[in-house]
Amino acid sequence: MRSVKLILVFMILILLTGCFNRVELEEMAYVVVIGLDKGEAGGFEVTYQIGNPQVGSSDRVQAEGEPPSEIVTLTAPDITTARDLANISVSREVTYAHLKVLVTGEKLTRSGEAFTLLDSVLRDEAIKQEVMLIVSKEKASEFIRGNKHKLETRPHKHYEFMARRWKETGLVPDATLLRFFPRTLGDAGLFLSTYATSKKGKSKYGYEDEYLAGQVKKEGGNPIQMIGSAVLKEGKMIGTLTGEETKLSLLLRPHTVRNSILASYSDPLAKEKRIAARWMKTKDTQIEMDLSTDTPKIDVIVPLKFEILSIASGIDYIENLEKQKILKDSIASSLEDKAKQLVNRTQQEFKGDPFQWYLIARKEFWTLDEYIKYNWMKSYPRAEVNIRFDIKIVNFGR
């Protein structure tokens, strides 16, 4: 009986030892956003937006009067050492466990040095590879401070909700650390990162997606704009794509599926009017290649289903099948012309493939060595590309 009691006491002691290294929630500084910029004397400016875990939680009574986040900018040689340096003013233990976004300033990204910094990020086990990547037109520190999200108290919620909207609109790419490194290290294609700004640029009038960040005429609300993409080649920013070009890039990829995106098109029977539609991509893009010659030949078919939402001209496309065909052909022709212009730009200006067609090209070779020897990055600019949009109008509304 005595031995049984000793065993029970021993087991209880073991359970009690499990709390010796416990850290209270209020003792942690959860970095939600990291910003990276070029600094002085070869260093880098690292900006932390640290979320207050008590604000917006059930413990909010004790945090009454406290701000939802704190923003700190430090000059350091890299991200790793900046974390300890932050404790010269931040009283809590800095952790990346809840990191949501990495923002790099355009100047740093165009220099190519951002790639080295991001490479060191992956070595930190606390950082998840689902972290979103954003390139800001201005310094990253200015963008983070300029993001005035009033509807979401906690900063991480703002970016979570924005990411969901991006998947619905297609105006920015789905850019994460998980996607960045394989595509960059593979040296076969271009990487598209979200392009953003918190500063108002020169506004212009265009249709719903023909903008870059800062060009949309907007009054009130959060000053930031996230539309379009930064084009990165071998980890270095070489240009930008508008929201429309970004959307087309995603459409031309083999496996990207967008369930519902709104767009407008010129009315073929009333050129001054627009027709609003919702298109759905429910099947993969069909891509066939002939790489047997020095000039690659690529045939692309993009299947899309359309729902017509409004016809400003009032023309009857519903009961007139001949007019329906004219409308369908007009939409397909418009998309094909813009897609061909985009492909030509990627071949001549960027000299790289943002459409992930290299995934299809690899299947044309028996071994990886043969594919590497073919050198897709250099072969793609010479390719002859044919693009066709297979349009089906499935609904005209009421």
C-alpha positions in Angstrom: 0.0 0.0 0.0 2.8 2.3 0.9 4.5 1.6 -2.5 1.3 2.5 -4.3 1.1 5.9 -2.5 4.8 6.6 -3.4 4.0 5.9 -7.1 1.0 8.2 -7.0 3.1 11.0 -5.4 5.8 10.5 -8.0 3.4 10.7 -10.9 1.9 13.9 -9.5 5.3 15.5 -9.2 6.0 14.6 -12.8 2.8 16.4 -13.9 3.7 19.5 -11.9 7.1 19.8 -13.5 5.4 20.5 -16.9 4.8 24.2 -16.1 8.3 25.2 -15.1 8.9 27.0 -18.5 5.4 28.4 -19.0 5.2 31.9 -20.4 2.1 34.0 -19.8 0.2 35.4 -22.9 0.8 38.9 -21.6 4.5 38.4 -21.5 4.7 37.7 -25.3 5.1 40.3 -28.1 3.4 38.7 -31.1 4.9 40.2 -34.4 2.1 40.3 -36.9 3.8 42.2 -39.7 7.5 42.6 -40.6 8.7 45.3 -42.9 12.1 45.3 -44.6 13.9 48.3 -46.2 17.4 49.3 -47.2 19.2 51.0 -44.3 22.4 53.0 -43.9 26.0 51.6 -44.1 24.9 48.3 -45.6 22.4 47.6 -42.9 18.6 47.1 -43.1 15.6 48.7 -41.5 13.4 46.1 -39.9 9.9 47.2 -38.9 7.8 45.2 -36.5 4.0 45.7 -36.0 3.4 43.9 -32.7 -0.2 43.0 -32.0 -1.7 43.4 -28.5 -3.2 40.0 -27.7 -5.5 41.5 -25.1 -7.2 44.0 -27.4 -10.2 42.5 -29.0 -10.1 39.4 -26.8 -12.1 38.3 -23.8 -9.4 39.9 -21.7 -10.1 43.4 -23.2 -11.2 44.9 -19.9 -7.7 44.7 -18.5 -6.4 46.3 -21.8 -8.7 49.2 -21.7 -6.9 52.3 -23.1 -4.1 50.2 -24.7 -3.5 50.5 -28.5 -4.2 47.4 -30.6 -0.6 47.3 -31.8 2.8 48.9 -31.6 5.1 49.7 -34.5 8.9 49.7 -34.0 11.6 50.3 -36.7 15.2 49.1 -36.0 18.4 49.2 -38.0 20.0 45.8 -38.0 22.2 43.5 -40.2 19.3 41.0 -40.7 15.9 39.9 -39.4 17.3 37.3 -36.9 19.4 39.7 -34.8 16.7 42.4 -35.0 14.4 40.3 -32.8 16.7 40.5 -29.7 17.5 44.2 -30.5 13.8 45.0 -30.3 14.0 44.3 -26.5 15.8 47.6 -25.9 12.3 49.1 -25.8 9.8 46.3 -26.1 9.3 44.8 -22.6 7.8 41.5 -23.8 9.5 38.5 -25.5 9.3 38.9 -29.2 8.0 36.0 -31.2 7.2 35.3 -34.9 4.7 32.5 -34.1 1.7 34.7 -35.3 3.5 36.4 -38.2 1.0 37.0 -41.1 2.7 39.4 -43.6 6.2 40.2 -44.8 6.4 43.6 -46.5 9.5 44.6 -48.6 10.0 48.1 -49.9 10.2 48.4 -53.7 13.7 49.9 -53.5 15.0 46.9 -51.5 13.2 44.4 -53.7 14.6 45.9 -56.9 18.1 45.7 -55.5 17.7 41.9 -55.1 18.8 42.0 -51.4 15.4 41.1 -50.2 15.9 37.6 -51.4 18.8 37.1 -49.0 16.8 38.4 -46.1 13.8 36.2 -46.9 16.1 33.2 -47.1 17.1 33.7 -43.5 13.5 33.9 -42.5 12.9 30.2 -43.6 15.6 29.1 -41.1 13.4 30.3 -38.2 11.1 27.4 -37.2 8.6 29.8 -35.7 7.8 31.4 -39.1 5.1 29.6 -41.1 5.5 29.3 -44.8 1.9 30.6 -45.4 3.2 34.1 -44.5 1.9 36.6 -47.2 4.4 38.6 -49.3 3.7 42.2 -50.2 5.9 44.7 -52.1 5.2 48.3 -51.2 5.7 51.2 -53.6 7.1 53.3 -50.7 9.3 52.1 -47.8 7.8 49.2 -46.0 7.9 51.1 -42.7 5.8 53.9 -44.3 3.3 51.4 -45.7 2.8 49.6 -42.3 2.3 52.9 -40.5 0.0 54.2 -43.2 -2.3 51.2 -43.0 -5.3 52.6 -41.0 -7.6 49.6 -40.8 -10.5 51.0 -38.6 -13.0 48.1 -39.1 -10.7 45.4 -37.7 -9.3 46.2 -34.2 -6.6 43.5 -34.4 -4.1 43.9 -37.3 -3.8 40.2 -38.1 -7.6 40.0 -38.8 -7.2 42.8 -41.4 -4.7 40.8 -43.4 -6.6 37.6 -43.0 -9.8 39.2 -44.4 -7.9 40.9 -47.2 -6.3 37.5 -48.3 -9.8 36.0 -48.6 -11.0 38.9 -50.8 -7.9 38.6 -53.0 -8.8 35.0 -53.8 -12.3 36.1 -54.9 -11.2 39.1 -57.0 -8.0 37.8 -58.6 -6.6 41.4 -58.6 -3.5 40.4 -56.7 -1.6 37.1 -56.8 -1.7 34.5 -54.0 1.9 35.2 -52.9 3.4 33.3 -49.9 6.8 32.2 -48.7 5.8 28.6 -49.6 5.4 29.6 -53.2 8.2 32.1 -53.4 11.3 30.0 -52.8 10.5 26.9 -55.0 9.7 29.1 -58.0 12.7 31.4 -57.4 15.2 28.7 -56.8 13.9 26.7 -59.7 15.1 29.4 -62.1 12.3 28.6 -64.6 9.7 31.3 -64.2 8.7 34.7 -62.7 7.2 35.1 -59.3 4.3 37.5 -58.8 4.0 39.3 -55.4 1.2 41.5 -54.2 1.8 45.2 -55.0 0.6 47.8 -52.5 0.9 51.4 -51.3 -0.5 53.6 -48.6 0.2 56.8 -50.5 -2.1 58.4 -53.0 -0.6 58.5 -56.5 -1.7 60.1 -59.7 -5.2 58.9 -60.3 -6.5 57.7 -63.7 -9.8 56.6 -65.0 -10.0 53.0 -66.2 -12.3 50.1 -66.0 -12.5 48.0 -62.8 -9.1 46.3 -63.0 -6.9 48.5 -65.2 -4.9 49.9 -62.3 -1.8 49.7 -60.2 -1.7 50.4 -56.5 -2.1 54.1 -55.9 -3.9 54.8 -59.2 -7.5 54.1 -58.1 -9.5 57.3 -57.4 -10.8 56.8 -53.9 -12.0 59.1 -51.1 -12.2 58.2 -47.4 -11.6 54.9 -45.6 -8.2 53.2 -45.3 -5.7 54.9 -47.5 -3.9 51.7 -48.6 -4.5 50.2 -52.1 -3.5 46.6 -53.0 -4.0 45.9 -56.7 -1.6 44.5 -59.3 1.6 42.6 -58.8 5.3 43.1 -58.5 7.2 40.9 -61.0 10.3 39.2 -59.5 12.9 37.4 -61.5 15.5 35.3 -59.6 14.4 37.1 -56.4 14.8 40.6 -57.9 11.9 42.9 -58.8 12.0 43.9 -62.5 8.5 45.4 -63.1 4.8 45.5 -62.3 1.5 44.2 -63.7 -1.8 45.9 -63.4 -4.8 44.3 -61.7 -6.1 43.2 -65.2 -2.8 41.7 -66.2 -2.5 39.9 -62.9 -6.0 38.4 -63.3 -5.1 37.2 -66.9 -1.8 35.7 -65.6 -3.8 33.7 -63.0 -6.2 32.6 -65.8 -3.4 31.3 -68.0 -1.9 29.2 -65.3 -2.5 25.4 -65.5 -4.3 24.8 -62.3 -5.6 28.1 -61.0 -9.3 28.0 -60.5 -11.4 31.1 -59.7 -15.0 30.4 -58.8 -16.5 33.8 -59.3 -15.0 37.1 -60.5 -16.8 40.2 -61.7 -15.8 42.0 -64.9 -17.2 44.3 -67.6 -16.8 44.2 -71.4 -17.6 46.4 -74.3 -21.0 45.8 -75.8 -20.3 44.6 -79.4 -23.6 46.1 -80.7 -23.2 49.4 -78.7 -19.5 50.2 -78.4 -20.0 53.1 -76.0 -21.8 50.8 -73.4 -20.5 48.1 -71.1 -21.8 44.7 -70.2 -21.2 43.5 -66.6 -20.6 39.8 -66.1 -19.5 37.2 -63.6 -17.1 34.6 -64.9 -16.2 31.3 -63.4 -13.2 29.1 -64.1 -14.2 25.6 -63.0 -11.7 23.6 -65.1 -8.0 23.6 -65.6 -6.4 25.5 -68.4 -5.5 23.2 -71.3 -1.9 23.6 -72.4 -0.1 21.6 -75.1 3.5 22.1 -76.1 5.8 21.1 -78.9 9.4 21.5 -77.7 11.1 19.4 -80.5 12.4 22.5 -82.3 14.4 25.6 -81.4 11.2 27.6 -81.3 8.7 26.2 -78.7 5.1 26.0 -79.8 2.5 26.5 -77.0 -1.3 26.1 -77.5 -3.5 27.3 -74.6 -7.2 26.9 -74.1 -8.9 28.7 -71.2 -12.4 27.4 -70.3 -14.7 30.0 -68.8 -18.4 30.1 -67.9 -20.2 33.5 -67.9 -23.2 34.9 -66.2 -24.4 38.2 -67.7 -25.4 40.6 -64.9 -26.4 43.8 -66.7 -26.7 45.1 -70.2 -26.6 48.9 -70.2 -27.6 49.3 -73.8 -30.9 47.3 -73.3 -30.2 45.2 -76.4 -32.0 41.9 -76.3 -29.3 39.2 -76.1 -31.5 36.8 -74.2 -33.8 35.5 -76.9 -31.8 36.3 -80.0 -29.3 33.4 -80.5 -27.4 35.2 -83.3 -26.8 38.2 -81.0 -25.7 35.8 -78.2 -23.0 34.4 -80.5 -21.8 37.9 -81.4 -21.6 38.7 -77.7 -19.7 35.5 -76.9 -17.3 35.9 -79.7 -16.7 39.6 -78.7 -15.8 38.7 -75.1 -13.5 35.8 -76.2 -11.8 38.1 -78.8 -11.2 40.8 -76.2 -9.7 38.4 -73.7 -7.5 36.7 -76.3 -6.2 40.1 -77.6 -5.3 41.2 -74.0 -3.8 37.8 -73.2 -1.6 37.9 -76.3 -0.4 41.4 -75.4 0.5 40.2 -71.9 2.4 37.2 -73.3 4.4 39.4 -75.7 5.2 41.7 -72.8 6.5 38.9 -70.6 8.6 37.6 -73.5 10.1 40.9 -74.6 10.3 43.0 -71.4 10.5 40.5 -68.6 12.0 37.5 -70.6 10.3 35.1 -68.3 7.2 33.0 -67.7 4.8 34.1 -64.9 2.1 31.5 -66.0 3.8 28.4 -64.5 4.0 26.9 -68.0 7.4 25.4 -67.0 5.4 22.8 -65.0 4.0 21.5 -68.3 7.4 21.9 -70.1 9.1 19.6 -67.6 6.7 16.8 -68.5 8.0 16.8 -72.1 11.4 15.5 -70.9 12.4 12.0 -69.7 15.0 13.3 -67.2 15.5 16.4 -65.1 19.0 16.9 -66.7 17.4 17.1 -70.1 14.9 19.7 -68.9 17.7 21.8 -67.2 19.8 21.6 -70.4 16.8 22.8 -72.5 16.8 26.0 -70.3 13.1 27.0 -70.2 13.9 30.6 -69.0 15.9 31.2 -72.2 13.6 29.2 -74.5 10.3 30.8 -73.4 11.0 34.3 -75.0 11.3 32.6 -78.4 8.0 30.6 -78.1 5.1 30.9 -80.5 2.0 31.1 -78.3 -1.6 30.6 -79.4 -4.3 31.4 -76.9 -8.1 30.7 -77.2 -10.8 31.4 -74.6 -13.6 28.8 -74.7 -16.6 30.9 -73.5 -19.9 29.6 -72.5 -22.7 31.9 -71.4 -24.8 30.0 -68.9 -27.1 32.6 -67.5 -28.6 36.0 -68.5 -30.3 36.7 -65.1 -34.0 37.4 -64.9 
